[in-house]
């Protein structure tokens, strides 16, 4: 009985961790789709236009 509860809790924790991990990838993908640059240091999307000159 206890083993089943522990397995359930472990599964919930793994599910939450994977959800957070994939959400980060989706945020980076959205940034790049909008023409931005992903700044790894500050974990933000930089949408500042780049001077083509």
N, CA, C and O atoms as CSV, one atom per row, in Angstrom:
chain,resi,resn,atom,element,x,y,z
A,1,UNK,N,N,0.824,-1.198,0.000
A,1,UNK,CA,C,0.000,0.000,0.000
A,1,UNK,C,C,0.866,1.259,0.000
A,1,UNK,O,O,0.644,2.173,-0.794
A,2,UNK,N,N,1.863,1.300,0.905
A,2,UNK,CA,C,2.734,2.473,0.951
A,2,UNK,C,C,3.521,2.631,-0.344
A,2,UNK,O,O,3.769,3.745,-0.807
A,3,UNK,N,N,3.905,1.501,-0.917
A,3,UNK,CA,C,4.684,1.557,-2.154
A,3,UNK,C,C,3.886,2.238,-3.261
A,3,UNK,O,O,4.441,3.022,-4.031
A,4,UNK,N,N,2.608,1.952,-3.345
A,4,UNK,CA,C,1.755,2.569,-4.356
A,4,UNK,C,C,1.636,4.074,-4.171
A,4,UNK,O,O,1.632,4.828,-5.144
A,5,UNK,N,N,1.541,4.506,-2.929
A,5,UNK,CA,C,1.453,5.944,-2.646
A,5,UNK,C,C,2.752,6.632,-3.043
A,5,UNK,O,O,2.733,7.708,-3.640
A,6,UNK,N,N,3.885,6.005,-2.707
A,6,UNK,CA,C,5.177,6.591,-3.055
A,6,UNK,C,C,5.364,6.663,-4.568
A,6,UNK,O,O,5.885,7.651,-5.087
A,7,UNK,N,N,4.943,5.625,-5.269
A,7,UNK,CA,C,5.042,5.647,-6.729
A,7,UNK,C,C,4.153,6.733,-7.323
A,7,UNK,O,O,4.541,7.404,-8.279
A,8,UNK,N,N,2.975,6.902,-6.764
A,8,UNK,CA,C,2.073,7.950,-7.236
A,8,UNK,C,C,2.696,9.329,-7.022
A,8,UNK,O,O,2.697,10.158,-7.931
A,9,UNK,N,N,3.226,9.576,-5.824
A,9,UNK,CA,C,3.849,10.868,-5.535
A,9,UNK,C,C,5.071,11.112,-6.418
A,9,UNK,O,O,5.293,12.233,-6.876
A,10,UNK,N,N,5.857,10.073,-6.657
A,10,UNK,CA,C,7.006,10.191,-7.545
A,10,UNK,C,C,6.553,10.554,-8.957
A,10,UNK,O,O,7.162,11.406,-9.605
A,11,UNK,N,N,5.499,9.920,-9.431
A,11,UNK,CA,C,4.965,10.228,-10.756
A,11,UNK,C,C,4.465,11.657,-10.864
A,11,UNK,O,O,4.664,12.315,-11.885
A,12,UNK,N,N,3.817,12.135,-9.813
A,12,UNK,CA,C,3.339,13.524,-9.806
A,12,UNK,C,C,4.520,14.485,-9.876
A,12,UNK,O,O,4.489,15.449,-10.641
A,13,UNK,N,N,5.558,14.233,-9.086
A,13,UNK,CA,C,6.737,15.105,-9.094
A,13,UNK,C,C,7.442,15.098,-10.448
A,13,UNK,O,O,7.864,16.146,-10.936
A,14,UNK,N,N,7.568,13.930,-11.049
A,14,UNK,CA,C,8.189,13.841,-12.373
A,14,UNK,C,C,7.341,14.586,-13.397
A,14,UNK,O,O,7.881,15.285,-14.255
A,15,UNK,N,N,6.032,14.446,-13.317
A,15,UNK,CA,C,5.142,15.158,-14.237
A,15,UNK,C,C,5.265,16.665,-14.111
A,15,UNK,O,O,5.286,17.376,-15.116
A,16,UNK,N,N,5.346,17.150,-12.893
A,16,UNK,CA,C,5.501,18.593,-12.676
A,16,UNK,C,C,6.844,19.070,-13.229
A,16,UNK,O,O,6.913,20.104,-13.894
A,17,UNK,N,N,7.904,18.320,-12.955
A,17,UNK,CA,C,9.234,18.706,-13.434
A,17,UNK,C,C,9.281,18.743,-14.962
A,17,UNK,O,O,9.828,19.679,-15.544
A,18,UNK,N,N,8.713,17.737,-15.603
A,18,UNK,CA,C,8.699,17.718,-17.069
A,18,UNK,C,C,7.858,18.853,-17.629
A,18,UNK,O,O,8.213,19.439,-18.651
A,19,UNK,N,N,6.755,19.169,-16.978
A,19,UNK,CA,C,5.917,20.279,-17.423
A,19,UNK,C,C,6.657,21.601,-17.379
A,19,UNK,O,O,6.563,22.401,-18.310
A,20,UNK,N,N,7.390,21.834,-16.307
A,20,UNK,CA,C,8.173,23.072,-16.189
A,20,UNK,C,C,9.274,23.102,-17.239
A,20,UNK,O,O,9.532,24.145,-17.841
A,21,UNK,N,N,9.925,21.965,-17.460
A,21,UNK,CA,C,11.018,21.883,-18.429
A,21,UNK,C,C,10.511,22.184,-19.838
A,21,UNK,O,O,11.117,22.983,-20.551
A,22,UNK,N,N,9.404,21.553,-20.250
A,22,UNK,CA,C,8.857,21.788,-21.583
A,22,UNK,C,C,8.306,23.198,-21.731
A,22,UNK,O,O,8.371,23.765,-22.823
A,23,UNK,N,N,7.770,23.778,-20.673
A,23,UNK,CA,C,7.266,25.151,-20.735
A,23,UNK,C,C,8.399,26.117,-21.054
A,23,UNK,O,O,8.197,27.089,-21.782
A,24,UNK,N,N,9.575,25.862,-20.521
A,24,UNK,CA,C,10.736,26.699,-20.833
A,24,UNK,C,C,11.090,26.638,-22.301
A,24,UNK,O,O,11.391,27.666,-22.908
A,25,UNK,N,N,11.059,25.443,-22.886
A,25,UNK,CA,C,11.354,25.315,-24.309
A,25,UNK,C,C,10.307,26.028,-25.153
A,25,UNK,O,O,10.644,26.633,-26.170
A,26,UNK,N,N,9.047,25.965,-24.749
A,26,UNK,CA,C,7.994,26.639,-25.502
A,26,UNK,C,C,8.161,28.148,-25.440
A,26,UNK,O,O,7.887,28.843,-26.419
A,27,UNK,N,N,8.606,28.661,-24.303
A,27,UNK,CA,C,8.823,30.103,-24.166
A,27,UNK,C,C,9.949,30.564,-25.090
A,27,UNK,O,O,9.838,31.613,-25.725
A,28,UNK,N,N,11.022,29.795,-25.169
A,28,UNK,CA,C,12.128,30.133,-26.069
A,28,UNK,C,C,11.650,30.082,-27.512
A,28,UNK,O,O,11.988,30.962,-28.304
A,29,UNK,N,N,10.875,29.073,-27.866
A,29,UNK,CA,C,10.363,28.925,-29.228
A,29,UNK,C,C,9.467,30.101,-29.609
A,29,UNK,O,O,9.563,30.618,-30.721
A,30,UNK,N,N,8.596,30.524,-28.693
A,30,UNK,CA,C,7.731,31.683,-28.951
A,30,UNK,C,C,8.557,32.940,-29.186
A,30,UNK,O,O,8.236,33.744,-30.062
A,31,UNK,N,N,9.612,33.110,-28.412
A,31,UNK,CA,C,10.484,34.276,-28.556
A,31,UNK,C,C,11.121,34.288,-29.944
A,31,UNK,O,O,11.124,35.317,-30.620
A,32,UNK,N,N,11.654,33.159,-30.363
A,32,UNK,CA,C,12.310,33.083,-31.666
A,32,UNK,C,C,11.313,33.260,-32.801
A,32,UNK,O,O,11.647,33.857,-33.825
A,33,UNK,N,N,10.101,32.753,-32.641
A,33,UNK,CA,C,9.066,32.923,-33.664
A,33,UNK,C,C,8.690,34.385,-33.850
A,33,UNK,O,O,8.320,34.797,-34.949
A,34,UNK,N,N,8.784,35.172,-32.781
A,34,UNK,CA,C,8.447,36.594,-32.872
A,34,UNK,C,C,9.625,37.426,-33.373
A,34,UNK,O,O,9.525,38.651,-33.448
A,35,UNK,N,N,10.729,36.784,-33.713
A,35,UNK,CA,C,11.889,37.491,-34.238
A,35,UNK,C,C,12.828,38.001,-33.168
A,35,UNK,O,O,13.658,38.869,-33.437
A,36,UNK,N,N,12.714,37.483,-31.975
A,36,UNK,CA,C,13.569,37.937,-30.882
A,36,UNK,C,C,14.796,37.064,-30.723
A,36,UNK,O,O,14.991,36.077,-31.432
A,37,UNK,N,N,15.609,37.462,-29.775
A,37,UNK,CA,C,16.800,36.687,-29.417
A,37,UNK,C,C,16.658,36.282,-27.958
A,37,UNK,O,O,16.291,37.104,-27.118
A,38,UNK,N,N,16.945,35.023,-27.652
A,38,UNK,CA,C,16.827,34.536,-26.285
A,38,UNK,C,C,18.134,34.810,-25.551
A,38,UNK,O,O,19.201,34.368,-25.979
A,39,UNK,N,N,18.046,35.535,-24.450
A,39,UNK,CA,C,19.206,35.853,-23.622
A,39,UNK,C,C,19.302,34.814,-22.513
A,39,UNK,O,O,18.492,34.808,-21.587
A,40,UNK,N,N,20.294,33.939,-22.611
A,40,UNK,CA,C,20.425,32.850,-21.635
A,40,UNK,C,C,20.755,33.366,-20.245
A,40,UNK,O,O,20.291,32.818,-19.245
A,41,UNK,N,N,21.560,34.425,-20.183
A,41,UNK,CA,C,21.994,34.941,-18.889
A,41,UNK,C,C,20.842,35.415,-18.026
A,41,UNK,O,O,20.786,35.117,-16.833
A,42,UNK,N,N,19.921,36.155,-18.633
A,42,UNK,CA,C,18.799,36.679,-17.853
A,42,UNK,C,C,17.508,35.908,-18.107
A,42,UNK,O,O,16.472,36.218,-17.519
A,43,UNK,N,N,17.566,34.905,-18.981
A,43,UNK,CA,C,16.398,34.082,-19.320
A,43,UNK,C,C,15.219,34.946,-19.765
A,43,UNK,O,O,14.089,34.766,-19.313
A,44,UNK,N,N,15.512,35.888,-20.662
A,44,UNK,CA,C,14.471,36.769,-21.193
A,44,UNK,C,C,14.563,36.825,-22.705
A,44,UNK,O,O,15.568,36.449,-23.308
A,45,UNK,N,N,13.488,37.305,-23.296
A,45,UNK,CA,C,13.417,37.471,-24.744
A,45,UNK,C,C,13.760,38.921,-25.082
A,45,UNK,O,O,13.149,39.849,-24.550
A,46,UNK,N,N,14.729,39.111,-25.960
A,46,UNK,CA,C,15.138,40.451,-26.381
A,46,UNK,C,C,14.540,40.711,-27.756
A,46,UNK,O,O,14.943,40.093,-28.742
A,47,UNK,N,N,13.579,41.626,-27.820
A,47,UNK,CA,C,12.914,41.950,-29.081
A,47,UNK,C,C,13.437,43.257,-29.679
A,47,UNK,O,O,12.793,43.834,-30.556
A,48,UNK,N,N,14.597,43.731,-29.216
A,48,UNK,CA,C,15.180,44.963,-29.733
A,48,UNK,C,C,15.554,44.763,-31.197
A,48,UNK,O,O,16.231,43.791,-31.534
A,49,UNK,N,N,15.117,45.681,-32.081
A,49,UNK,CA,C,15.478,45.550,-33.496
A,49,UNK,C,C,16.994,45.620,-33.687
A,49,UNK,O,O,17.687,46.373,-33.002
A,50,UNK,N,N,17.485,44.833,-34.616
A,50,UNK,CA,C,18.913,44.812,-34.915
A,50,UNK,C,C,19.160,45.736,-36.094
A,50,UNK,O,O,18.481,45.640,-37.117
A,51,UNK,N,N,20.128,46.631,-35.955
A,51,UNK,CA,C,20.478,47.549,-37.038
A,51,UNK,C,C,21.189,46.754,-38.127
A,51,UNK,O,O,22.220,46.130,-37.876
A,52,UNK,N,N,20.639,46.780,-39.328
A,52,UNK,CA,C,21.192,46.015,-40.441
A,52,UNK,C,C,22.463,46.591,-41.016
A,52,UNK,O,O,23.079,45.963,-41.878
A,53,UNK,N,N,22.882,47.769,-40.570
A,53,UNK,CA,C,24.061,48.439,-41.124
A,53,UNK,C,C,25.285,47.904,-40.577
A,53,UNK,O,O,26.372,48.358,-40.937
